[in-house]
């Protein structure tokens, strides 16, 4: 009976470890897009206008509130198909941008 109890305890411990690892993978895995919150309402309009003014062309294809780099992030797909991520502060001022080619630019600094 004691051996059976040890096996059950060991099996339970393994299940807890594996379950915890599965939970960590589900909540903090490689695809962090699942937790992205899109910009909505009038903030979406203002953020889109600011991003398009910065790029000078294109179409807003994705947005995010609370991006790790800024308060708002607006992805703009340019007419040639390339993408630019425009970083905005709470006042919709451009604080930086990065194209899909990797080139970066800073905002005006007039915060």
Backbone as XML, in Angstrom:
<?xml version="1.0"?>
<chain id="A" units="angstrom">
  <residue number="1" name="UNK">
    <atom name="N" x="0.817" y="-1.193" z="0.000"/>
    <atom name="CA" x="0.000" y="0.000" z="0.000"/>
    <atom name="C" x="0.863" y="1.260" z="0.000"/>
  </residue>
  <residue number="2" name="UNK">
    <atom name="N" x="1.990" y="1.208" z="0.710"/>
    <atom name="CA" x="2.861" y="2.376" z="0.767"/>
    <atom name="C" x="3.459" y="2.693" z="-0.600"/>
  </residue>
  <residue number="3" name="UNK">
    <atom name="N" x="3.838" y="1.675" z="-1.368"/>
    <atom name="CA" x="4.388" y="1.905" z="-2.699"/>
    <atom name="C" x="3.350" y="2.587" z="-3.586"/>
  </residue>
  <residue number="4" name="UNK">
    <atom name="N" x="2.125" y="2.140" z="-3.481"/>
    <atom name="CA" x="1.052" y="2.719" z="-4.289"/>
    <atom name="C" x="0.863" y="4.199" z="-3.932"/>
  </residue>
  <residue number="5" name="UNK">
    <atom name="N" x="0.917" y="4.524" z="-2.656"/>
    <atom name="CA" x="0.778" y="5.916" z="-2.225"/>
    <atom name="C" x="1.923" y="6.762" z="-2.761"/>
  </residue>
  <residue number="6" name="UNK">
    <atom name="N" x="3.151" y="6.221" z="-2.759"/>
    <atom name="CA" x="4.305" y="6.949" z="-3.279"/>
    <atom name="C" x="4.150" y="7.212" z="-4.769"/>
  </residue>
  <residue number="7" name="UNK">
    <atom name="N" x="3.671" y="6.188" z="-5.504"/>
    <atom name="CA" x="3.470" y="6.357" z="-6.937"/>
    <atom name="C" x="2.401" y="7.402" z="-7.231"/>
  </residue>
  <residue number="8" name="UNK">
    <atom name="N" x="1.335" y="7.365" z="-6.445"/>
    <atom name="CA" x="0.276" y="8.358" z="-6.632"/>
    <atom name="C" x="0.784" y="9.762" z="-6.329"/>
  </residue>
  <residue number="9" name="UNK">
    <atom name="N" x="1.569" y="9.909" z="-5.270"/>
    <atom name="CA" x="2.116" y="11.215" z="-4.909"/>
    <atom name="C" x="3.074" y="11.713" z="-5.992"/>
  </residue>
  <residue number="10" name="UNK">
    <atom name="N" x="3.931" y="10.814" z="-6.480"/>
    <atom name="CA" x="4.869" y="11.191" z="-7.537"/>
    <atom name="C" x="4.122" y="11.566" z="-8.807"/>
  </residue>
  <residue number="11" name="UNK">
    <atom name="N" x="3.106" y="10.799" z="-9.151"/>
    <atom name="CA" x="2.298" y="11.092" z="-10.339"/>
    <atom name="C" x="1.585" y="12.427" z="-10.208"/>
  </residue>
  <residue number="12" name="UNK">
    <atom name="N" x="1.078" y="12.692" z="-9.008"/>
    <atom name="CA" x="0.404" y="13.980" z="-8.774"/>
    <atom name="C" x="1.367" y="15.144" z="-8.899"/>
  </residue>
  <residue number="13" name="UNK">
    <atom name="N" x="2.589" y="14.987" z="-8.385"/>
    <atom name="CA" x="3.596" y="16.046" z="-8.482"/>
    <atom name="C" x="3.971" y="16.304" z="-9.937"/>
  </residue>
  <residue number="14" name="UNK">
    <atom name="N" x="4.123" y="15.239" z="-10.700"/>
    <atom name="CA" x="4.442" y="15.386" z="-12.125"/>
    <atom name="C" x="3.307" y="16.104" z="-12.849"/>
  </residue>
  <residue number="15" name="UNK">
    <atom name="N" x="2.080" y="15.750" z="-12.537"/>
    <atom name="CA" x="0.930" y="16.397" z="-13.169"/>
    <atom name="C" x="0.894" y="17.888" z="-12.847"/>
  </residue>
  <residue number="16" name="UNK">
    <atom name="N" x="1.218" y="18.247" z="-11.608"/>
    <atom name="CA" x="1.237" y="19.661" z="-11.218"/>
    <atom name="C" x="2.311" y="20.413" z="-11.990"/>
  </residue>
  <residue number="17" name="UNK">
    <atom name="N" x="3.498" y="19.814" z="-12.095"/>
    <atom name="CA" x="4.586" y="20.459" z="-12.825"/>
    <atom name="C" x="4.225" y="20.623" z="-14.292"/>
  </residue>
  <residue number="18" name="UNK">
    <atom name="N" x="3.743" y="19.563" z="-14.910"/>
    <atom name="CA" x="3.374" y="19.644" z="-16.322"/>
    <atom name="C" x="2.216" y="20.598" z="-16.548"/>
  </residue>
  <residue number="19" name="UNK">
    <atom name="N" x="1.253" y="20.601" z="-15.670"/>
    <atom name="CA" x="0.125" y="21.525" z="-15.790"/>
    <atom name="C" x="0.585" y="22.965" z="-15.667"/>
  </residue>
  <residue number="20" name="UNK">
    <atom name="N" x="1.509" y="23.236" z="-14.752"/>
    <atom name="CA" x="2.054" y="24.582" z="-14.595"/>
    <atom name="C" x="2.827" y="25.022" z="-15.819"/>
  </residue>
  <residue number="21" name="UNK">
    <atom name="N" x="3.587" y="24.115" z="-16.397"/>
    <atom name="CA" x="4.348" y="24.441" z="-17.604"/>
    <atom name="C" x="3.408" y="24.728" z="-18.757"/>
  </residue>
  <residue number="22" name="UNK">
    <atom name="N" x="2.348" y="23.951" z="-18.861"/>
    <atom name="CA" x="1.360" y="24.199" z="-19.915"/>
    <atom name="C" x="0.663" y="25.529" z="-19.731"/>
  </residue>
  <residue number="23" name="UNK">
    <atom name="N" x="0.374" y="25.890" z="-18.496"/>
    <atom name="CA" x="-0.277" y="27.159" z="-18.208"/>
    <atom name="C" x="0.653" y="28.318" z="-18.543"/>
  </residue>
  <residue number="24" name="UNK">
    <atom name="N" x="1.933" y="28.183" z="-18.214"/>
    <atom name="CA" x="2.903" y="29.234" z="-18.521"/>
    <atom name="C" x="3.023" y="29.416" z="-20.025"/>
  </residue>
  <residue number="25" name="UNK">
    <atom name="N" x="3.013" y="28.334" z="-20.755"/>
    <atom name="CA" x="3.085" y="28.414" z="-22.204"/>
    <atom name="C" x="1.849" y="29.094" z="-22.768"/>
  </residue>
  <residue number="26" name="UNK">
    <atom name="N" x="0.695" y="28.797" z="-22.234"/>
    <atom name="CA" x="-0.542" y="29.372" z="-22.745"/>
    <atom name="C" x="-0.645" y="30.859" z="-22.455"/>
  </residue>
  <residue number="27" name="UNK">
    <atom name="N" x="-0.130" y="31.304" z="-21.317"/>
    <atom name="CA" x="-0.288" y="32.715" z="-20.969"/>
    <atom name="C" x="0.879" y="33.577" z="-21.385"/>
  </residue>
  <residue number="28" name="UNK">
    <atom name="N" x="2.063" y="33.028" z="-21.524"/>
    <atom name="CA" x="3.216" y="33.852" z="-21.848"/>
    <atom name="C" x="3.996" y="33.322" z="-23.017"/>
  </residue>
  <residue number="29" name="UNK">
    <atom name="N" x="3.324" y="32.684" z="-23.922"/>
    <atom name="CA" x="3.993" y="32.026" z="-25.028"/>
    <atom name="C" x="4.534" y="32.974" z="-26.067"/>
  </residue>
  <residue number="30" name="UNK">
    <atom name="N" x="4.912" y="32.411" z="-27.188"/>
    <atom name="CA" x="5.570" y="33.157" z="-28.246"/>
    <atom name="C" x="4.655" y="34.178" z="-28.912"/>
  </residue>
  <residue number="31" name="UNK">
    <atom name="N" x="3.366" y="33.970" z="-28.919"/>
    <atom name="CA" x="2.452" y="34.875" z="-29.608"/>
    <atom name="C" x="1.845" y="35.848" z="-28.619"/>
  </residue>
  <residue number="32" name="UNK">
    <atom name="N" x="2.522" y="36.984" z="-28.424"/>
    <atom name="CA" x="1.997" y="37.961" z="-27.482"/>
    <atom name="C" x="0.897" y="38.811" z="-28.093"/>
  </residue>
  <residue number="33" name="UNK">
    <atom name="N" x="0.573" y="38.597" z="-29.382"/>
    <atom name="CA" x="-0.491" y="39.348" z="-30.027"/>
    <atom name="C" x="-1.855" y="39.066" z="-29.415"/>
  </residue>
  <residue number="34" name="UNK">
    <atom name="N" x="-2.008" y="37.933" z="-28.751"/>
    <atom name="CA" x="-3.294" y="37.575" z="-28.170"/>
    <atom name="C" x="-3.713" y="38.554" z="-27.085"/>
  </residue>
  <residue number="35" name="UNK">
    <atom name="N" x="-2.755" y="39.229" z="-26.454"/>
    <atom name="CA" x="-3.085" y="40.158" z="-25.382"/>
    <atom name="C" x="-3.141" y="41.607" z="-25.860"/>
  </residue>
  <residue number="36" name="UNK">
    <atom name="N" x="-2.914" y="41.863" z="-27.132"/>
    <atom name="CA" x="-2.948" y="43.221" z="-27.662"/>
    <atom name="C" x="-4.362" y="43.772" z="-27.614"/>
  </residue>
  <residue number="37" name="UNK">
    <atom name="N" x="-4.478" y="45.021" z="-27.164"/>
    <atom name="CA" x="-5.772" y="45.695" z="-27.124"/>
    <atom name="C" x="-5.793" y="46.754" z="-28.218"/>
  </residue>
  <residue number="38" name="UNK">
    <atom name="N" x="-6.690" y="46.630" z="-29.194"/>
    <atom name="CA" x="-6.731" y="47.624" z="-30.265"/>
    <atom name="C" x="-7.240" y="48.972" z="-29.759"/>
  </residue>
  <residue number="39" name="UNK">
    <atom name="N" x="-6.800" y="50.030" z="-30.418"/>
    <atom name="CA" x="-7.291" y="51.370" z="-30.113"/>
    <atom name="C" x="-8.727" y="51.453" z="-30.629"/>
  </residue>
  <residue number="40" name="UNK">
    <atom name="N" x="-9.593" y="52.168" z="-29.898"/>
    <atom name="CA" x="-10.986" y="52.264" z="-30.331"/>
    <atom name="C" x="-11.504" y="53.693" z="-30.149"/>
  </residue>
  <residue number="41" name="UNK">
    <atom name="N" x="-12.678" y="53.946" z="-30.699"/>
    <atom name="CA" x="-13.359" y="55.226" z="-30.527"/>
    <atom name="C" x="-12.611" y="56.400" z="-31.138"/>
  </residue>
  <residue number="42" name="UNK">
    <atom name="N" x="-12.751" y="57.556" z="-30.495"/>
    <atom name="CA" x="-12.099" y="58.759" z="-31.016"/>
    <atom name="C" x="-10.589" y="58.656" z="-30.949"/>
  </residue>
  <residue number="43" name="UNK">
    <atom name="N" x="-10.068" y="57.887" z="-30.004"/>
    <atom name="CA" x="-8.619" y="57.691" z="-29.913"/>
    <atom name="C" x="-8.097" y="57.012" z="-31.181"/>
  </residue>
  <residue number="44" name="UNK">
    <atom name="N" x="-8.878" y="56.090" z="-31.742"/>
    <atom name="CA" x="-8.485" y="55.424" z="-32.974"/>
    <atom name="C" x="-8.379" y="56.443" z="-34.109"/>
  </residue>
  <residue number="45" name="UNK">
    <atom name="N" x="-9.357" y="57.350" z="-34.193"/>
    <atom name="CA" x="-9.337" y="58.370" z="-35.242"/>
    <atom name="C" x="-8.114" y="59.274" z="-35.103"/>
  </residue>
  <residue number="46" name="UNK">
    <atom name="N" x="-7.844" y="59.739" z="-33.878"/>
    <atom name="CA" x="-6.717" y="60.645" z="-33.660"/>
    <atom name="C" x="-5.383" y="59.948" z="-33.888"/>
  </residue>
  <residue number="47" name="UNK">
    <atom name="N" x="-5.254" y="58.720" z="-33.411"/>
    <atom name="CA" x="-4.011" y="57.978" z="-33.591"/>
    <atom name="C" x="-3.759" y="57.685" z="-35.075"/>
  </residue>
  <residue number="48" name="UNK">
    <atom name="N" x="-4.820" y="57.335" z="-35.791"/>
    <atom name="CA" x="-4.691" y="57.059" z="-37.228"/>
    <atom name="C" x="-4.263" y="58.305" z="-37.986"/>
  </residue>
  <residue number="49" name="UNK">
    <atom name="N" x="-4.887" y="59.442" z="-37.674"/>
    <atom name="CA" x="-4.528" y="60.706" z="-38.332"/>
    <atom name="C" x="-3.062" y="61.053" z="-38.076"/>
  </residue>
  <residue number="50" name="UNK">
    <atom name="N" x="-2.620" y="60.907" z="-36.833"/>
    <atom name="CA" x="-1.238" y="61.236" z="-36.484"/>
    <atom name="C" x="-0.256" y="60.311" z="-37.209"/>
  </residue>
  <residue number="51" name="UNK">
    <atom name="N" x="-0.558" y="59.031" z="-37.252"/>
    <atom name="CA" x="0.336" y="58.058" z="-37.897"/>
    <atom name="C" x="0.401" y="58.299" z="-39.403"/>
  </residue>
  <residue number="52" name="UNK">
    <atom name="N" x="-0.744" y="58.549" z="-40.023"/>
    <atom name="CA" x="-0.765" y="58.789" z="-41.467"/>
    <atom name="C" x="-0.088" y="60.109" z="-41.818"/>
  </residue>
  <residue number="53" name="UNK">
    <atom name="N" x="-0.215" y="61.117" z="-40.959"/>
    <atom name="CA" x="0.493" y="62.381" z="-41.185"/>
    <atom name="C" x="2.002" y="62.154" z="-41.117"/>
  </residue>
  <residue number="54" name="UNK">
    <atom name="N" x="2.413" y="61.276" z="-40.214"/>
    <atom name="CA" x="3.843" y="60.971" z="-40.069"/>
    <atom name="C" x="4.384" y="60.221" z="-41.281"/>
  </residue>
  <residue number="55" name="UNK">
    <atom name="N" x="3.645" y="59.244" z="-41.782"/>
    <atom name="CA" x="4.133" y="58.442" z="-42.911"/>
    <atom name="C" x="3.899" y="59.131" z="-44.245"/>
  </residue>
  <residue number="56" name="UNK">
    <atom name="N" x="2.876" y="60.000" z="-44.315"/>
    <atom name="CA" x="2.582" y="60.708" z="-45.552"/>
    <atom name="C" x="1.764" y="59.920" z="-46.551"/>
  </residue>
  <residue number="57" name="UNK">
    <atom name="N" x="1.487" y="58.671" z="-46.252"/>
    <atom name="CA" x="0.703" y="57.811" z="-47.149"/>
    <atom name="C" x="0.328" y="56.541" z="-46.415"/>
  </residue>
  <residue number="58" name="UNK">
    <atom name="N" x="-0.441" y="55.699" z="-47.085"/>
    <atom name="CA" x="-0.720" y="54.365" z="-46.575"/>
    <atom name="C" x="-2.081" y="54.201" z="-45.946"/>
  </residue>
  <residue number="59" name="UNK">
    <atom name="N" x="-2.233" y="53.042" z="-45.308"/>
    <atom name="CA" x="-3.494" y="52.643" z="-44.695"/>
    <atom name="C" x="-3.194" y="52.026" z="-43.335"/>
  </residue>
  <residue number="60" name="UNK">
    <atom name="N" x="-3.969" y="52.410" z="-42.319"/>
    <atom name="CA" x="-3.805" y="51.836" z="-40.990"/>
    <atom name="C" x="-4.291" y="50.392" z="-41.035"/>
  </residue>
  <residue number="61" name="UNK">
    <atom name="N" x="-3.421" y="49.466" z="-40.645"/>
    <atom name="CA" x="-3.774" y="48.052" z="-40.724"/>
    <atom name="C" x="-3.858" y="47.373" z="-39.363"/>
  </residue>
  <residue number="62" name="UNK">
    <atom name="N" x="-3.287" y="48.007" z="-38.326"/>
    <atom name="CA" x="-3.351" y="47.419" z="-36.993"/>
    <atom name="C" x="-3.045" y="48.503" z="-35.969"/>
  </residue>
  <residue number="63" name="UNK">
    <atom name="N" x="-3.657" y="48.386" z="-34.785"/>
    <atom name="CA" x="-3.397" y="49.348" z="-33.721"/>
    <atom name="C" x="-3.279" y="48.619" z="-32.386"/>
  </residue>
  <residue number="64" name="UNK">
    <atom name="N" x="-2.650" y="49.310" z="-31.417"/>
    <atom name="CA" x="-2.503" y="48.712" z="-30.096"/>
    <atom name="C" x="-2.386" y="49.806" z="-29.039"/>
  </residue>
  <residue number="65" name="UNK">
    <atom name="N" x="-3.110" y="49.632" z="-27.939"/>
    <atom name="CA" x="-2.985" y="50.501" z="-26.773"/>
    <atom name="C" x="-2.035" y="49.816" z="-25.792"/>
  </residue>
  <residue number="66" name="UNK">
    <atom name="N" x="-1.149" y="50.594" z="-25.185"/>
    <atom name="CA" x="-0.260" y="50.031" z="-24.171"/>
    <atom name="C" x="0.846" y="49.192" z="-24.746"/>
  </residue>
  <residue number="67" name="UNK">
    <atom name="N" x="1.341" y="49.578" z="-25.894"/>
    <atom name="CA" x="2.465" y="48.876" z="-26.503"/>
    <atom name="C" x="3.679" y="48.977" z="-25.591"/>
  </residue>
  <residue number="68" name="UNK">
    <atom name="N" x="4.595" y="48.024" z="-25.684"/>
    <atom name="CA" x="5.775" y="48.040" z="-24.817"/>
    <atom name="C" x="6.700" y="49.216" z="-25.107"/>
  </residue>
  <residue number="69" name="UNK">
    <atom name="N" x="6.573" y="49.855" z="-26.258"/>
    <atom name="CA" x="7.452" y="50.963" z="-26.627"/>
    <atom name="C" x="6.799" y="52.333" z="-26.470"/>
  </residue>
  <residue number="70" name="UNK">
    <atom name="N" x="5.487" y="52.402" z="-26.389"/>
    <atom name="CA" x="4.794" y="53.685" z="-26.314"/>
    <atom name="C" x="3.359" y="53.465" z="-25.834"/>
  </residue>
  <residue number="71" name="UNK">
    <atom name="N" x="2.634" y="54.568" z="-25.687"/>
    <atom name="CA" x="1.247" y="54.438" z="-25.242"/>
    <atom name="C" x="0.363" y="53.847" z="-26.344"/>
  </residue>
  <residue number="72" name="UNK">
    <atom name="N" x="0.554" y="54.334" z="-27.574"/>
    <atom name="CA" x="-0.178" y="53.801" z="-28.726"/>
    <atom name="C" x="0.821" y="53.345" z="-29.786"/>
  </residue>
  <residue number="73" name="UNK">
    <atom name="N" x="0.455" y="52.295" z="-30.511"/>
    <atom name="CA" x="1.217" y="51.888" z="-31.691"/>
    <atom name="C" x="0.235" y="51.737" z="-32.839"/>
  </residue>
  <residue number="74" name="UNK">
    <atom name="N" x="0.584" y="52.324" z="-33.970"/>
    <atom name="CA" x="-0.249" y="52.233" z="-35.168"/>
    <atom name="C" x="0.606" y="51.658" z="-36.287"/>
  </residue>
  <residue number="75" name="UNK">
    <atom name="N" x="0.152" y="50.544" z="-36.845"/>
    <atom name="CA" x="0.843" y="49.943" z="-37.981"/>
    <atom name="C" x="0.221" y="50.487" z="-39.252"/>
  </residue>
  <residue number="76" name="UNK">
    <atom name="N" x="1.074" y="51.043" z="-40.113"/>
    <atom name="CA" x="0.620" y="51.596" z="-41.389"/>
    <atom name="C" x="1.256" y="50.791" z="-42.513"/>
  </residue>
  <residue number="77" name="UNK">
    <atom name="N" x="0.428" y="50.311" z="-43.441"/>
    <atom name="CA" x="0.940" y="49.655" z="-44.637"/>
    <atom name="C" x="1.021" y="50.716" z="-45.729"/>
  </residue>
  <residue number="78" name="UNK">
    <atom name="N" x="2.229" y="50.954" z="-46.202"/>
    <atom name="CA" x="2.458" y="51.975" z="-47.218"/>
    <atom name="C" x="2.011" y="51.486" z="-48.590"/>
  </residue>
  <residue number="79" name="UNK">
    <atom name="N" x="1.949" y="52.431" z="-49.519"/>
    <atom name="CA" x="1.472" y="52.112" z="-50.865"/>
    <atom name="C" x="2.329" y="51.052" z="-51.563"/>
  </residue>
  <residue number="80" name="UNK">
    <atom name="N" x="3.608" y="50.955" z="-51.191"/>
    <atom name="CA" x="4.479" y="49.954" z="-51.817"/>
    <atom name="C" x="4.420" y="48.598" z="-51.115"/>
  </residue>
  <residue number="81" name="UNK">
    <atom name="N" x="3.557" y="48.482" z="-50.091"/>
    <atom name="CA" x="3.386" y="47.216" z="-49.380"/>
    <atom name="C" x="4.230" y="47.078" z="-48.127"/>
  </residue>
  <residue number="82" name="UNK">
    <atom name="N" x="5.179" y="47.973" z="-47.921"/>
    <atom name="CA" x="5.997" y="47.910" z="-46.705"/>
    <atom name="C" x="5.183" y="48.417" z="-45.516"/>
  </residue>
  <residue number="83" name="UNK">
    <atom name="N" x="5.649" y="48.096" z="-44.318"/>
    <atom name="CA" x="4.918" y="48.474" z="-43.106"/>
    <atom name="C" x="5.777" y="49.354" z="-42.213"/>
  </residue>
  <residue number="84" name="UNK">
    <atom name="N" x="5.112" y="50.287" z="-41.522"/>
    <atom name="CA" x="5.773" y="51.162" z="-40.562"/>
    <atom name="C" x="4.956" y="51.121" z="-39.278"/>
  </residue>
  <residue number="85" name="UNK">
    <atom name="N" x="5.628" y="50.874" z="-38.153"/>
    <atom name="CA" x="4.989" y="50.959" z="-36.839"/>
    <atom name="C" x="5.278" y="52.343" z="-36.296"/>
  </residue>
  <residue number="86" name="UNK">
    <atom name="N" x="4.221" y="53.122" z="-36.079"/>
    <atom name="CA" x="4.363" y="54.484" z="-35.566"/>
    <atom name="C" x="4.010" y="54.469" z="-34.087"/>
  </residue>
  <residue number="87" name="UNK">
    <atom name="N" x="4.937" y="54.955" z="-33.250"/>
    <atom name="CA" x="4.749" y="55.005" z="-31.802"/>
    <atom name="C" x="4.246" y="56.390" z="-31.410"/>
  </residue>
  <residue number="88" name="UNK">
    <atom name="N" x="3.175" y="56.422" z="-30.599"/>
    <atom name="CA" x="2.567" y="57.683" z="-30.178"/>
    <atom name="C" x="2.470" y="57.747" z="-28.662"/>
  </residue>
  <residue number="89" name="UNK">
    <atom name="N" x="2.566" y="58.966" z="-28.103"/>
    <atom name="CA" x="2.333" y="59.136" z="-26.672"/>
    <atom name="C" x="0.840" y="59.365" z="-26.427"/>
  </residue>
  <residue number="90" name="UNK">
    <atom name="N" x="0.451" y="59.621" z="-25.180"/>
    <atom name="CA" x="-0.973" y="59.807" z="-24.849"/>
    <atom name="C" x="-1.607" y="60.981" z="-25.580"/>
  </residue>
  <residue number="91" name="UNK">
    <atom name="N" x="-0.793" y="61.973" z="-25.937"/>
    <atom name="CA" x="-1.294" y="63.149" z="-26.648"/>
    <atom name="C" x="-1.265" y="62.997" z="-28.159"/>
  </residue>
  <residue number="92" name="UNK">
    <atom name="N" x="-1.023" y="61.779" z="-28.643"/>
    <atom name="CA" x="-0.975" y="61.443" z="-30.070"/>
    <atom name="C" x="0.194" y="62.116" z="-30.789"/>
  </residue>
  <residue number="93" name="UNK">
    <atom name="N" x="1.266" y="62.388" z="-30.045"/>
    <atom name="CA" x="2.497" y="62.904" z="-30.635"/>
    <atom name="C" x="3.380" y="61.722" z="-31.012"/>
  </residue>
  <residue number="94" name="UNK">
    <atom name="N" x="3.997" y="61.789" z="-32.175"/>
    <atom name="CA" x="4.887" y="60.717" z="-32.616"/>
    <atom name="C" x="6.145" y="60.739" z="-31.764"/>
  </residue>
  <residue number="95" name="UNK">
    <atom name="N" x="6.460" y="59.606" z="-31.155"/>
    <atom name="CA" x="7.671" y="59.485" z="-30.338"/>
    <atom name="C" x="8.690" y="58.548" z="-30.980"/>
  </residue>
  <residue number="96" name="UNK">
    <atom name="N" x="8.336" y="57.954" z="-32.099"/>
    <atom name="CA" x="9.247" y="57.086" z="-32.830"/>
    <atom name="C" x="8.508" y="56.265" z="-33.857"/>
  </residue>
  <residue number="97" name="UNK">
    <atom name="N" x="9.257" y="55.652" z="-34.746"/>
    <atom name="CA" x="8.660" y="54.757" z="-35.741"/>
    <atom name="C" x="9.723" y="53.782" z="-36.216"/>
  </residue>
  <residue number="98" name="UNK">
    <atom name="N" x="9.259" y="52.666" z="-36.741"/>
    <atom name="CA" x="10.170" y="51.653" z="-37.259"/>
    <atom name="C" x="9.529" y="51.003" z="-38.476"/>
  </residue>
  <residue number="99" name="UNK">
    <atom name="N" x="10.295" y="50.949" z="-39.559"/>
    <atom name="CA" x="9.786" y="50.300" z="-40.760"/>
    <atom name="C" x="10.116" y="48.822" z="-40.705"/>
  </residue>
  <residue number="100" name="UNK">
    <atom name="N" x="9.447" y="48.026" z="-41.538"/>
    <atom name="CA" x="9.712" y="46.590" z="-41.543"/>
    <atom name="C" x="11.112" y="46.283" z="-42.048"/>
  </residue>
  <residue number="101" name="UNK">
    <atom name="N" x="11.772" y="47.263" z="-42.636"/>
    <atom name="CA" x="13.163" y="47.069" z="-43.048"/>
    <atom name="C" x="14.123" y="47.275" z="-41.879"/>
  </residue>
  <residue number="102" name="UNK">
    <atom name="N" x="13.579" y="47.738" z="-40.733"/>
    <atom name="CA" x="14.394" y="47.896" z="-39.530"/>
    <atom name="C" x="14.863" y="49.302" z="-39.266"/>
  </residue>
  <residue number="103" name="UNK">
    <atom name="N" x="14.610" y="50.247" z="-40.184"/>
    <atom name="CA" x="15.060" y="51.612" z="-39.930"/>
    <atom name="C" x="14.131" y="52.287" z="-38.940"/>
  </residue>
  <residue number="104" name="UNK">
    <atom name="N" x="14.743" y="53.053" z="-38.029"/>
    <atom name="CA" x="13.989" y="53.704" z="-36.960"/>
    <atom name="C" x="14.145" y="55.208" z="-37.059"/>
  </residue>
  <residue number="105" name="UNK">
    <atom name="N" x="13.132" y="55.914" z="-36.553"/>
    <atom name="CA" x="13.245" y="57.360" z="-36.421"/>
    <atom name="C" x="12.624" y="57.762" z="-35.098"/>
  </residue>
  <residue number="106" name="UNK">
    <atom name="N" x="13.106" y="58.840" z="-34.557"/>
    <atom name="CA" x="12.598" y="59.359" z="-33.285"/>
    <atom name="C" x="11.553" y="60.428" z="-33.568"/>
  </residue>
  <residue number="107" name="UNK">
    <atom name="N" x="10.722" y="60.689" z="-32.556"/>
    <atom name="CA" x="9.723" y="61.748" z="-32.653"/>
    <atom name="C" x="10.357" y="63.111" z="-32.548"/>
  </residue>
  <residue number="108" name="UNK">
    <atom name="N" x="9.517" y="64.123" z="-32.548"/>
    <atom name="CA" x="10.001" y="65.500" z="-32.553"/>
    <atom name="C" x="10.596" y="65.913" z="-31.220"/>
  </residue>
  <residue number="109" name="UNK">
    <atom name="N" x="10.197" y="65.251" z="-30.130"/>
    <atom name="CA" x="10.688" y="65.627" z="-28.825"/>
    <atom name="C" x="9.976" y="66.827" z="-28.241"/>
  </residue>
  <residue number="110" name="UNK">
    <atom name="N" x="8.919" y="67.290" z="-28.878"/>
    <atom name="CA" x="8.143" y="68.445" z="-28.418"/>
    <atom name="C" x="7.017" y="68.027" z="-27.510"/>
  </residue>
  <residue number="111" name="UNK">
    <atom name="N" x="7.266" y="67.109" z="-26.587"/>
    <atom name="CA" x="6.211" y="66.578" z="-25.733"/>
    <atom name="C" x="5.749" y="67.565" z="-24.736"/>
  </residue>
</chain>
